[in-house]
């Protein structure tokens, strides 16, 4: 007598040979010995895996190039073809054309600098909206931005950070003072520090005396006293006893209590 039980689900996927005799496992009856080119579904069935589609040949099949995914939204996505000093674009199962020809922009990256010694891609990407930030692992190029202004208007530009990178904090005797905190500011050094190459350089300033006493509750402060709280420095605008709410603001001034001290933010 033969028994042919109905198999209603095979969504356990493929079991390895080491589990071939584990009929005690609950998913054993829903597993496959070999499952190729199919994807299990939670409903119990399997579906054919998606295939690939030939869209267009790269610019030069004799050279190695790299494809980079650019996904702006669920309905707007591109494949960017990075080759020897060029970038081409594909979207909607086809190549982006401009007046009947492949749309292409000049790229600063030479073919030799697109691949690391171990054969991996030498560019690293981070996307934010319509902008891709690019770093080259060979360190021969400054960080770049690739911005999409329109489907046939993509532009490279050098990335100019506004918060660094910065060198190690100066711990020597040379000091730099700022003539003001806003507007037109002049930096004054205590020694012949600046050079023509400093034009465009970022400078981060901190208070010279970081040993300012921390803010305390119910302490008598006088005008112009300095205090620190949570890494920020504040100056007292009046003489009073501090309240119970420590200063946490990062601009302007605020009282630390109804009858407390009015603290003006200085720096972080």
DOBA-860425 format. One record per residue: residue number from 1; residue in one letter; x, y, z of N, C-alpha, C, O in turn. Coordinates in pm, whole numbers, padded with zeros to 5 digits. Each point is the difference from the previous one (the first is absolute). Layout:
<rs>
R   pos   code       nu       nv       nw      cau      cav      caw       cu       cv       cw       ou       ov       ow
R   NUM      A        X        Y        Z        X        Y        Z        X        Y        Z        X        Y        Z
...
</rs>
This chain:
<rs>
R   pos   code       nu       nv       nw      cau      cav      caw       cu       cv       cw       ou       ov       ow
R     1      X    00086   -00118    00000   -00086    00118    00000    00090    00124    00000    00092    00010    00082
R     2      X   -00118    00083   -00173    00078    00122   -00009   -00075    00117    00062   -00123    00008   -00006
R     3      X    00198    00081    00063   -00058    00120    00061    00059    00123   -00069    00122    00012   -00010
R     4      X   -00205    00077   -00036    00044    00124   -00065   -00066    00118    00069   -00100    00053   -00049
R     5      X    00156   -00011    00163   -00063    00111    00073    00008    00129   -00081    00094    00024   -00075
R     6      X   -00196    00057    00092   -00005    00128   -00070    00097    00098    00067   -00002    00020    00121
R     7      X    00084    00040   -00203    00091    00104    00049   -00061    00135   -00035   -00007    00037   -00117
R     8      X   -00037    00035    00218   -00070    00127   -00023    00091    00122    00011   -00042    00111   -00032
R     9      X    00164   -00132    00077    00091    00115    00017    00144   -00048   -00012    00037   -00105    00052
R    10      X    00044    00184   -00123    00144   -00026   -00007    00077    00130    00025    00102    00027   -00062
R    11      X   -00155    00050    00155    00063    00130    00026    00110   -00007    00106    00049    00104    00044
R    12      X   -00009   -00224   -00003    00113   -00011    00092    00132    00013   -00073    00106    00005    00063
R    13      X   -00113    00000   -00196    00122    00018   -00077    00078   -00128   -00015   -00057   -00109   -00001
R    14      X    00188    00124   -00012    00087   -00114   -00026    00074   -00040    00127    00066    00082    00064
R    15      X   -00077   -00213   -00028    00071   -00051    00116    00137   -00052   -00043    00014   -00056   -00109
R    16      X    00084    00074    00192    00134   -00049   -00030    00005   -00152    00020   -00086   -00055    00069
R    17      X    00183   -00013   -00128    00010   -00145    00016    00011   -00045    00145   -00040   -00111    00034
R    18      X    00093    00196    00052    00014   -00038    00141   -00134   -00012    00070   -00008   -00056    00110
R    19      X   -00100    00107   -00172   -00135   -00009    00059   -00087   -00100   -00075   -00121   -00006    00023
R    20      X    00181   -00073   -00112   -00080   -00089   -00084   -00075   -00107    00080   -00102   -00050   -00046
R    21      X    00152    00016    00163   -00066   -00102    00080   -00079    00053    00117   -00048   -00078    00082
R    22      X    00034    00211   -00071   -00066    00061    00115   -00150    00016   -00025   -00050    00112   -00011
R    23      X   -00019   -00226    00001   -00145    00004   -00023   -00076    00053    00120   -00120    00026   -00009
R    24      X    00188   -00012    00123   -00065    00052    00120   -00013    00151   -00001   -00070    00058    00083
R    25      X    00137    00007   -00176   -00009    00146   -00009   -00135    00037   -00061   -00042   -00061   -00099
R    26      X   -00024    00160    00156   -00136    00035   -00044   -00004    00040   -00147   -00097   -00030   -00069
R    27      X    00201    00096    00022    00001    00049   -00139    00050   -00106   -00100    00012    00028   -00119
R    28      X    00018   -00149    00169    00059   -00101   -00087   -00091   -00032   -00120    00048   -00013   -00112
R    29      X   -00177    00002    00136   -00093   -00036   -00107   -00020    00113   -00100   -00055   -00022   -00108
R    30      X    00099    00145    00143   -00017    00115   -00088    00131    00044   -00064    00008    00108   -00059
R    31      X    00094   -00193    00071    00131    00036   -00052    00031   -00074   -00129   -00067   -00097   -00035
R    32      X    00169    00145   -00037    00044   -00062   -00125    00145   -00044    00014    00079    00063    00070
R    33      X   -00046   -00172   -00139    00138   -00042   -00006    00079    00092   -00092    00116    00030    00027
R    34      X   -00179    00014   -00136    00063    00091   -00094   -00104    00098   -00049   -00107   -00040   -00047
R    35      X    00135    00168    00057   -00092    00105   -00044    00081    00104   -00076    00071    00079    00062
R    36      X   -00081   -00079   -00191    00078    00090   -00083   -00091    00089   -00085   -00100   -00046   -00055
R    37      X    00136    00172    00046   -00072    00098   -00082   -00144    00021    00044   -00085    00039   -00081
R    38      X    00057   -00064    00209   -00132    00026    00056    00016    00072    00134    00104   -00011    00065
R    39      X   -00207    00084   -00026    00000    00073    00126   -00122   -00044    00081   -00112    00012   -00049
R    40      X    00130   -00064    00172   -00116   -00038    00083   -00081    00122    00042    00056    00108    00021
R    41      X   -00185   -00124   -00011   -00088    00107    00046   -00060   -00038    00134   -00005   -00118    00035
R    42      X   -00041    00217    00040   -00057   -00028    00132   -00132   -00074   -00011   -00044   -00063    00096
R    43      X   -00020    00069   -00214   -00127   -00071   -00017    00020   -00150   -00019   -00097   -00075    00007
R    44      X    00219    00031   -00030    00026   -00142   -00014    00049   -00041   -00136    00065   -00103   -00014
R    45      X   -00095    00183   -00088    00043   -00033   -00135    00140    00055   -00026    00059    00067    00084
R    46      X   -00009   -00099   -00202    00126    00059   -00044   -00025    00073   -00130   -00090   -00036   -00076
R    47      X    00169    00136    00050   -00015    00078   -00122    00133    00003   -00074    00107   -00005    00062
R    48      X   -00114    00014   -00192    00120    00003   -00081    00081    00127    00030   -00056    00109    00007
R    49      X    00184   -00125    00010    00083    00116    00029    00012    00087   -00124   -00003   -00048   -00114
R    50      X    00018    00179    00138    00012    00093   -00110    00130   -00018   -00076    00104   -00030    00059
R    51      X   -00110    00049   -00187    00120   -00013   -00082    00061    00135   -00031   -00048    00103    00049
R    52      X    00151   -00102   -00128    00066    00124   -00040   -00044    00037   -00142   -00048   -00084   -00076
R    53      X    00066    00210    00045   -00043    00051   -00131    00114    00082   -00061    00052    00091    00064
R    54      X   -00014   -00124   -00185    00105    00075   -00067   -00057    00134   -00046   -00093    00006   -00079
R    55      X    00152    00101    00131   -00048    00133   -00032    00083    00064   -00111   -00053    00038   -00104
R    56      X    00183   -00028    00127    00086    00063   -00098    00144   -00038    00031    00034   -00028    00115
R    57      X    00050    00028   -00215    00141   -00028    00021    00067    00122    00062   -00039    00114   -00027
R    58      X    00141   -00138    00109    00074    00111    00059    00078    00072   -00110    00008   -00047   -00113
R    59      X    00048    00162    00149    00067    00082   -00100    00115   -00075   -00066    00015    00006   -00122
R    60      X    00065   -00075    00201    00114   -00074   -00055    00008   -00133    00072    00042   -00007    00116
R    61      X   -00083   -00100   -00184   -00001   -00133    00062    00141   -00051    00026    00017   -00098    00072
R    62      X    00083    00161   -00130    00138   -00042    00023    00056    00049    00131    00102   -00051    00046
R    63      X   -00168    00150    00015    00044    00054    00129   -00098   -00042    00109   -00118   -00021   -00026
R    64      X    00170    00012    00145   -00087   -00031    00114   -00070    00127    00045    00061    00106    00011
R    65      X   -00191   -00119    00016   -00075    00114    00055   -00084   -00052    00117   -00007   -00121    00024
R    66      X   -00054    00213    00047   -00075   -00036    00120   -00139    00063   -00006   -00016    00111   -00049
R    67      X   -00084   -00184    00100   -00137    00050    00007   -00031    00040    00143    00029   -00073    00095
R    68      X   -00088    00192   -00081   -00035    00054    00131   -00148    00030    00002   -00052    00065   -00092
R    69      X   -00017   -00111    00194   -00144    00023    00012   -00028    00139    00057    00058    00040    00100
R    70      X   -00148    00032   -00166   -00046    00130    00050   -00152   -00009    00010   -00069   -00007   -00102
R    71      X    00017    00008    00224   -00144   -00018    00023   -00054    00121    00075    00021    00014    00120
R    72      X   -00091    00073   -00194   -00058    00119    00061   -00131   -00032    00071   -00026    00053    00108
R    73      X   -00056   -00139   -00168   -00128   -00039    00058   -00040   -00135   -00057    00075   -00060   -00077
R    74      X   -00194    00012    00114   -00047   -00128   -00050   -00027    00002   -00149   -00005   -00105   -00064
R    75      X   -00013    00223    00007   -00031    00011   -00144    00112    00065   -00079   -00010    00012   -00122
R    76      X    00118    00031    00188    00110    00066   -00070    00132   -00065    00043    00047    00020    00112
R    77      X    00011   -00097   -00204    00125   -00069    00030    00085   -00007   -00126   -00053   -00005   -00111
R    78      X    00186    00005    00130    00094   -00003   -00112    00110   -00101    00029    00026   -00036    00115
R    79      X    00039   -00008   -00222    00127   -00070    00009    00104    00092   -00063   -00014    00040   -00116
R    80      X    00117   -00008    00191    00106    00089   -00048    00120   -00083   -00043    00052   -00080    00078
R    81      X   -00010    00098   -00200    00113   -00074   -00056    00127    00085    00013    00017    00099   -00072
R    82      X    00071   -00138    00164    00126    00070    00022    00110   -00068   -00081    00033   -00116    00024
R    83      X    00024    00189   -00120    00110   -00050   -00080    00116    00096    00001    00011    00085    00088
R    84      X    00075   -00098   -00188    00121    00082   -00007   -00035    00145   -00029   -00020    00038   -00115
R    85      X    00013    00044    00221   -00027    00145   -00007   -00137    00030   -00063   -00015    00100   -00070
R    86      X   -00082   -00184    00095   -00137    00028   -00047   -00100   -00070    00091    00034   -00093    00073
R    87      X   -00158    00142   -00079   -00113   -00065    00066   -00117    00002   -00098   -00032    00104   -00057
R    88      X   -00032   -00220    00038   -00123   -00010   -00078   -00113   -00047    00090    00023   -00045    00112
R    89      X   -00147    00055   -00161   -00115   -00021    00085   -00104   -00089   -00069   -00023    00012   -00120
R    90      X   -00039   -00100    00198   -00111   -00083   -00047   -00115    00011    00098    00020    00006    00121
R    91      X   -00143   -00005   -00174   -00120    00003    00082   -00117   -00050   -00084    00002    00010   -00122
R    92      X   -00103   -00063    00190   -00122   -00049   -00068    00034   -00098   -00112   -00054    00010   -00110
R    93      X    00143   -00104    00139    00038   -00109   -00092    00066    00053   -00127   -00008   -00065   -00105
R    94      X    00073    00179    00112    00067    00053   -00117    00104    00102    00037    00010    00043    00115
R    95      X    00069   -00004   -00213    00106    00097    00021   -00055    00141   -00015   -00083    00026   -00086
R    96      X    00131    00064    00170   -00041    00139   -00010    00066    00062   -00122    00122   -00005   -00016
R    97      X   -00204    00063   -00071    00049    00059   -00124   -00016    00151    00004   -00087    00053    00068
R    98      X    00172    00014   -00142   -00007    00145   -00017    00017    00030   -00148    00109   -00017   -00055
R    99      X   -00217    00061   -00010    00000    00026   -00145    00038   -00125   -00078    00071    00007   -00101
R   100      X   -00119   -00123    00149    00022   -00126   -00070    00130   -00071    00032    00020   -00113   -00044
R   101      X    00068    00175    00120    00128   -00061    00037    00002   -00028    00150   -00070    00067    00075
R   102      X    00149   -00166   -00030    00009   -00029    00143    00043    00124    00077    00100    00064   -00033
R   103      X   -00177   -00032    00138    00037    00113    00083    00121   -00039    00085   -00001   -00103    00067
R   104      X    00103    00185   -00071    00126   -00031    00067    00059    00127    00059   -00009    00108   -00059
R   105      X    00070   -00120    00176    00069    00114    00060    00145   -00040    00027    00032   -00118    00018
R   106      X    00055    00218   -00014    00141   -00025    00028    00018   -00030    00148   -00062    00063    00086
R   107      X    00146   -00160   -00057    00029   -00040    00137    00148    00022    00028    00082   -00016   -00090
R   108      X   -00045    00053    00211    00143    00023    00032    00077   -00130    00021    00123    00004    00009
R   109      X   -00192   -00119   -00001    00067   -00123    00040    00055   -00077   -00120   -00073   -00039   -00091
R   110      X    00204    00017    00095    00065   -00081   -00102   -00036   -00147    00019   -00035   -00043    00110
R   111      X    00044   -00032   -00219   -00034   -00142    00005    00081   -00074    00105   -00055   -00083    00073
R   112      X    00183    00113   -00064    00086   -00070    00096   -00038    00029    00145    00034   -00078    00089
R   113      X   -00103    00189   -00065   -00035    00038    00137   -00140   -00043    00040   -00048    00033    00108
R   114      X   -00019   -00108   -00196   -00134   -00050    00032    00004   -00135    00069   -00101   -00044    00056
R   115      X    00215   -00023   -00059    00011   -00135    00056    00116   -00009    00097    00111    00046   -00031
R   116      X   -00135   -00104    00147    00105   -00021    00099    00090   -00116   -00042   -00031   -00073   -00095
R   117      X    00140    00056    00166    00095   -00106   -00033   -00063   -00139    00016    00041   -00094   -00068
R   118      X   -00141    00082    00157   -00065   -00130    00020   -00118   -00022   -00094   -00071   -00099    00013
R   119      X    00050    00192   -00108   -00105   -00017   -00098   -00134    00059    00037   -00094   -00009   -00078
R   120      X    00083    00070    00196   -00126    00060    00042   -00011    00144   -00050    00100    00060   -00040
R   121      X   -00221   -00007    00042   -00026    00134   -00047    00067    00100    00094   -00012   -00011    00122
R   122      X    00082    00110   -00179    00079    00094    00080   -00077    00124    00040    00055    00087    00067
R   123      X   -00182   -00076   -00107   -00080    00117    00038   -00102   -00042    00106   -00058   -00108   -00007
R   124      X    00038    00194    00104   -00100   -00021    00103   -00105    00109   -00012    00032    00116   -00026
R   125      X   -00160   -00153    00044   -00110    00091   -00026   -00092    00010    00121   -00022   -00097    00072
R   126      X   -00031    00218   -00052   -00110    00023    00094   -00097    00094   -00070    00039    00108   -00045
R   127      X   -00165   -00148    00035   -00099    00081   -00071   -00091    00071    00098   -00041   -00057    00101
R   128      X    00009    00181   -00132   -00097    00078    00077   -00085    00078   -00100    00046    00100   -00056
R   129      X   -00169   -00145    00034   -00086    00067   -00097    00056   -00010   -00140    00023   -00109   -00052
R   130      X    00000    00224   -00008    00051    00006   -00137    00152    00011   -00006    00056    00030   -00105
R   131      X    00011   -00053    00216    00145    00018    00006    00068   -00130    00043   -00045   -00066    00093
R   132      X    00152    00030   -00164    00085   -00111    00040    00135    00057    00044    00063    00075   -00073
R   133      X   -00020   -00112    00194    00131    00039    00050    00097   -00115   -00029   -00029   -00115    00032
R   134      X    00144    00147   -00094    00091   -00101   -00050    00138    00018    00063    00054    00111    00002
R   135      X    00001   -00220    00049    00138   -00002    00050    00077   -00107   -00075   -00053   -00107   -00028
R   136      X    00178    00138   -00006    00085   -00092   -00074    00100   -00063    00095    00074    00071    00069
R   137      X   -00071   -00206   -00063    00084   -00069    00096    00149    00010   -00033    00085   -00025    00086
R   138      X   -00052    00061   -00210    00142    00019   -00032    00052    00133    00051    00120    00024   -00002
R   139      X   -00211    00063    00049    00035    00130    00058    00068    00093   -00100    00073    00090    00040
R   140      X   -00097   -00110   -00168    00058    00088   -00101   -00095    00112   -00039    00035    00089   -00077
R   141      X   -00156   -00094    00130   -00100    00099   -00037   -00064    00056    00126   -00021   -00072    00098
R   142      X   -00009    00200   -00102   -00076    00060    00109   -00143   -00055   -00004   -00047   -00037   -00108
R   143      X   -00022    00031    00221   -00138   -00046   -00001   -00085    00082   -00098    00016    00122   -00008
R   144      X   -00105   -00188   -00064   -00082    00064   -00101   -00148   -00015    00033   -00041   -00086    00079
R   145      X   -00039    00172   -00142   -00145   -00013    00001   -00048   -00017   -00143    00048    00070   -00090
R   146      X   -00141   -00161    00069   -00066   -00015   -00130   -00147    00031    00023   -00069   -00071    00073
R   147      X    00022    00180   -00136   -00134    00051    00026   -00086   -00012   -00125    00044    00032   -00110
R   148      X   -00167   -00078    00130   -00095   -00007   -00110   -00088    00125    00004   -00076    00020    00096
R   149      X    00085    00063   -00200   -00086    00116   -00014   -00118   -00032   -00092   -00107    00059    00014
R   150      X    00126   -00150   -00107   -00104   -00049   -00090    00048   -00133   -00054    00114   -00039    00023
R   151      X   -00201   -00032   -00096    00038   -00132   -00051    00121    00007   -00093    00076   -00096   -00009
R   152      X   -00059    00207   -00060    00116    00017   -00087    00084    00119    00046    00057    00074   -00081
R   153      X   -00050   -00057    00212    00083    00107    00057    00057   -00048    00133   -00055    00028    00106
R   154      X    00164   -00100   -00113    00073   -00048    00117    00135    00071    00004    00065    00017   -00103
R   155      X   -00021    00026    00223    00122    00079    00009    00087   -00047    00117   -00048   -00028    00110
R   156      X    00179    00021   -00139    00100   -00025    00103    00042    00132    00063    00005    00103   -00068
R   157      X    00025   -00105    00196    00059    00115    00068    00084   -00052    00115   -00025   -00110    00051
R   158      X    00123    00188   -00009    00084   -00037    00113   -00076    00023    00129   -00058    00107    00020
R   159      X    00058   -00205    00068   -00071    00012    00127    00075    00093    00094    00118   -00021    00028
R   160      X   -00187    00123    00020    00059    00097    00092   -00070   -00010    00135   -00104    00063    00020
R   161      X    00158   -00141    00073   -00065   -00014    00131    00007    00130    00079    00095    00076   -00014
R   162      X   -00197   -00051    00095   -00001    00121    00082    00026   -00029    00147   -00006    00090    00084
R   163      X    00035   -00217   -00051    00028   -00034    00139    00121   -00091    00010    00003   -00089    00085
R   164      X    00094    00108   -00168    00120   -00084    00004    00022   -00067   -00133   -00070    00031   -00097
R   165      X    00165   -00122    00089    00079   -00056    00110    00100    00098    00058    00043    00094   -00068
R   166      X   -00007   -00115    00192    00090    00088    00072    00119   -00079    00053   -00010   -00120    00024
R   167      X    00121    00188   -00005    00118   -00061    00060   -00021   -00015    00150   -00102    00044    00054
R   168      X    00197   -00105    00014   -00008   -00014    00145   -00003    00137    00066    00059    00096   -00050
R   169      X   -00128   -00087    00163   -00011    00127    00071    00137    00049    00044    00083   -00077    00048
R   170      X   -00062    00208   -00065    00127    00061    00038    00012    00003    00152   -00088    00052    00069
R   171      X    00197   -00107   -00018    00023    00002    00145    00124    00079    00036    00049   -00007    00113
R   172      X    00004    00084   -00211    00119    00079    00026   -00033    00135    00061   -00111    00022    00049
R   173      X    00209    00067   -00052   -00017    00130    00065   -00058    00104   -00095   -00046    00105    00045
R   174      X    00046   -00132   -00177   -00054    00096   -00095   -00152    00002    00009   -00064   -00105    00000
R   175      X    00007    00224    00007   -00145    00014    00012   -00054    00084   -00115    00072    00080   -00060
R   176      X   -00199   -00100    00030   -00070    00077   -00103   -00128    00056    00062   -00075   -00073    00064
R   177      X    00053    00202   -00085   -00121    00064    00051   -00083    00050   -00117    00053    00038   -00104
R   178      X   -00185   -00038    00123   -00092    00052   -00101   -00047    00137    00041   -00030    00024    00117
R   179      X    00024    00068   -00214   -00040    00137    00031   -00150    00012    00028   -00044    00097    00061
R   180      X   -00032   -00194   -00105   -00145    00002    00022   -00051   -00143   -00016    00073   -00087   -00048
R   181      X   -00199    00064    00087   -00059   -00133   -00013   -00087   -00013   -00124   -00031   -00111   -00042
R   182      X   -00010    00223   -00017   -00080   -00001   -00122    00046    00113   -00091    00077    00087    00041
R   183      X   -00126   -00090   -00165    00033    00107   -00094    00141   -00013   -00053    00050   -00111   -00020
R   184      X    00015    00225   -00003    00138    00002   -00049    00095   -00024    00117    00011    00083    00090
R   185      X    00056   -00197   -00092    00083   -00042    00113    00146   -00004   -00043    00033   -00052   -00107
R   186      X    00054    00106    00190    00145   -00005   -00023    00062   -00094    00102   -00028    00011    00120
R   187      X    00113   -00102   -00166    00072   -00089    00090    00138    00058    00028    00074    00035   -00093
R   188      X   -00039   -00025    00219    00126    00060    00043    00080   -00105    00076   -00046   -00052    00102
R   189      X    00164    00021   -00151    00085   -00102    00063    00105    00067    00087    00041    00113   -00026
R   190      X    00003   -00183    00129    00101    00053    00091    00140   -00016   -00054    00096    00046    00062
R   191      X   -00082   -00112   -00178    00131   -00017   -00064   -00020    00004   -00150   -00113   -00003   -00049
R   192      X    00225    00009   -00026   -00008    00003   -00147   -00043   -00137   -00049    00083   -00083   -00037
R   193      X   -00212    00060    00037   -00055   -00133   -00024   -00053   -00018   -00142    00013   -00109   -00057
R   194      X   -00072    00212   -00001   -00072   -00013   -00126    00094    00007   -00120    00103    00067    00003
R   195      X   -00144   -00139   -00110    00073    00001   -00126   -00100    00014   -00114   -00120   -00014    00020
R   196      X    00171    00043   -00139   -00088    00018   -00115   -00081   -00127   -00027   -00111    00008   -00052
R   197      X    00167   -00124    00085   -00071   -00126   -00024   -00119   -00020    00094   -00077   -00093   -00018
R   198      X    00062    00181    00119   -00112   -00012    00093   -00130    00057   -00055   -00104   -00014    00063
R   199      X    00108    00078   -00177   -00122    00056   -00059   -00097   -00114   -00030    00034   -00096   -00068
R   200      X   -00155    00109    00121   -00101   -00104   -00019    00004   -00109    00105   -00085   -00089   -00001
R   201      X    00183    00092    00090    00012   -00104    00102   -00104    00020    00111   -00034    00113    00035
R   202      X   -00015   -00225    00019   -00094    00006    00111    00076    00008    00132    00101   -00068    00019
R   203      X   -00151    00151    00072    00060    00015    00132   -00110   -00017    00104   -00103    00067   -00006
R   204      X    00127   -00156    00100   -00097   -00018    00109    00056    00064    00126    00113   -00029    00040
R   205      X   -00191    00116    00022    00043    00070    00121   -00074   -00054    00122   -00119   -00029   -00007
R   206      X    00190    00017    00116   -00060   -00037    00128    00048    00100    00104    00095    00075   -00024
R   207      X   -00160   -00074    00138    00041    00093    00105    00140   -00038    00047    00033   -00118    00011
R   208      X    00048    00220    00017    00137   -00028    00043    00001   -00064    00138    00076   -00094    00024
R   209      X   -00159    00143    00066   -00004   -00053    00135   -00118   -00096    00010   -00114    00042    00020
R   210      X    00142   -00171   -00034   -00108   -00098    00007   -00027   -00044    00144   -00084   -00087    00023
R   211      X    00155    00148    00072   -00019   -00036    00141   -00106    00088    00064    00009    00031    00119
R   212      X   -00111    00010   -00195   -00109    00080    00055   -00083   -00090    00091   -00029   -00114   -00036
R   213      X   -00008    00164    00152   -00073   -00082    00097   -00138   -00036   -00054   -00064    00082   -00065
R   214      X    00017   -00203    00090   -00131   -00042   -00049   -00113    00072    00073    00016    00047    00113
R   215      X   -00130   -00040   -00179   -00118    00065    00057   -00050   -00077    00121    00002   -00123    00002
R   216      X   -00049    00198    00101   -00052   -00062    00121   -00135    00062    00038   -00029    00114   -00034
R   217      X   -00051   -00193    00104   -00130    00048    00050    00021    00087    00124    00086   -00029    00083
R   218      X   -00165    00135   -00074   -00001    00088    00118    00138    00054    00034    00041    00001    00116
R   219      X    00030    00044   -00219    00132    00059    00020   -00005    00147   -00040   -00066    00035   -00098
R   220      X    00135    00050    00173    00001    00143   -00029    00099    00030   -00112    00118   -00033    00011
R   221      X   -00166    00094   -00119    00083    00040   -00112   -00007    00151   -00017   -00101    00062    00034
R   222      X    00207   -00004   -00084    00002    00142   -00031    00010    00021   -00150    00038   -00092   -00073
R   223      X   -00069    00211    00027    00003    00032   -00142    00136   -00032   -00061    00105    00028    00059
R   224      X   -00107   -00087   -00177    00119   -00040   -00078    00066   -00127    00051    00102   -00041   -00055
R   225      X   -00158   -00024    00158    00053   -00130    00039   -00021   -00101   -00113   -00100    00007   -00072
R   226      X    00193   -00099    00058   -00012   -00105   -00100   -00030   -00133    00068    00049   -00027    00110
R   227      X   -00128   -00055   -00175   -00028   -00134    00049   -00013   -00094   -00119   -00020    00044   -00113
R   228      X    00032   -00172    00140   -00014   -00100   -00106   -00105   -00102    00039   -00013   -00037    00117
R   229      X   -00064   -00008   -00219   -00097   -00106    00023   -00017   -00079   -00129   -00025    00056   -00106
R   230      X    00039   -00187    00118   -00015   -00090   -00115    00090    00039   -00116   -00039   -00007   -00116
R   231      X    00163    00050    00149    00097    00033   -00103   -00014    00139   -00058    00075    00035   -00091
R   232      X   -00169    00045    00138   -00022    00134   -00052    00038    00104    00106   -00015   -00022    00120
R   233      X    00063    00137   -00168    00042    00107    00090   -00104    00113   -00004   -00050    00037   -00106
R   234      X    00020    00017    00224   -00099    00107    00012    00059    00113    00085    00085   -00023    00086
R   235      X   -00133    00147   -00112    00041    00118    00076   -00121    00061    00069   -00106    00016   -00061
R   236      X    00124    00018    00190   -00110    00059    00077   -00024    00145   -00042    00093    00080   -00004
R   237      X   -00217   -00048   -00025   -00036    00138   -00036   -00053    00080    00118   -00028    00119   -00013
R   238      X    00014   -00184    00130   -00047    00070    00120    00058   -00069    00123    00054   -00110   -00009
R   239      X   -00066    00176    00120    00045   -00057    00127   -00120   -00057    00072   -00094    00073    00032
R   240      X    00096   -00203   -00005   -00113   -00065    00065    00042   -00139    00045    00110   -00046   -00027
R   241      X   -00202   -00019    00097    00020   -00138    00042   -00063   -00092   -00104   -00114    00021   -00041
R   242      X    00188   -00123   -00002   -00049   -00087   -00106   -00125   -00076    00042   -00021   -00027    00119
R   243      X   -00060   -00007   -00217   -00123   -00074    00026    00022   -00150   -00008    00108   -00050    00032
R   244      X   -00212   -00021   -00073    00006   -00147   -00002    00005   -00057   -00141    00011   -00122   -00016
R   245      X   -00019    00207   -00089    00002   -00048   -00138    00133    00036   -00064    00021    00118   -00029
R   246      X    00068   -00211    00005    00131    00033   -00056   -00012    00055   -00142   -00094   -00035   -00071
R   247      X    00187    00120    00031   -00004    00054   -00137    00035   -00110   -00102    00100   -00070    00013
R   248      X   -00184    00059   -00113    00023   -00100   -00106   -00010    00059   -00139    00019   -00071   -00098
R   249      X   -00050    00201    00086   -00021    00062   -00131    00133    00016   -00074    00107    00005    00062
R   250      X   -00114    00005   -00194    00121    00016   -00081    00000    00129   -00080    00075    00014   -00096
R   251      X   -00159    00081    00135    00001    00134   -00058   -00078    00094    00091   -00089   -00041    00073
R   252      X    00125    00170   -00080   -00072    00098    00081    00023   -00018    00149    00105   -00050    00041
R   253      X   -00203    00090    00039    00011   -00009    00145   -00130   -00055    00058   -00106    00009   -00062
R   254      X    00116   -00065    00182   -00116   -00057    00068    00028   -00007    00149    00115   -00018    00041
R   255      X   -00221    00032    00041    00013   -00008    00145    00000   -00146    00043   -00063   -00085   -00063
R   256      X    00134    00057    00172    00000   -00135    00056   -00106   -00017    00108   -00001   -00102    00070
R   257      X   -00085    00196   -00056   -00112   -00006    00093   -00079    00129   -00008    00043    00095   -00066
R   258      X   -00157   -00090    00132   -00083    00120   -00007    00071    00122    00055   -00019    00111   -00051
R   259      X    00100   -00128    00153    00076    00113    00057    00149   -00032   -00003    00076    00049    00084
R   260      X   -00034   -00129   -00180    00138   -00044   -00002    00090    00088   -00084   -00023    00121   -00013
R   261      X    00126   -00182   -00044    00101    00071   -00077   -00035   -00008   -00148   -00044   -00104   -00050
R   262      X    00063    00214   -00019   -00022    00006   -00144    00133   -00035   -00068    00094    00080    00001
R   263      X   -00088   -00201   -00060    00124   -00050   -00057    00002    00024   -00151   -00094   -00036   -00071
R   264      X    00202    00097    00023    00017    00023   -00143    00093   -00108   -00056    00110   -00021    00052
R   265      X   -00154   -00046   -00159    00080   -00105   -00061    00127    00060   -00061   -00005    00103   -00067
R   266      X    00120   -00169    00092    00128    00046   -00051    00055   -00092   -00108    00028    00045   -00111
R   267      X   -00014   -00172    00142    00054   -00093   -00097   -00025   -00143    00048   -00048   -00023    00111
R   268      X    00081   -00071   -00199   -00017   -00142    00032    00133   -00072   -00001    00006   -00120    00025
</rs>
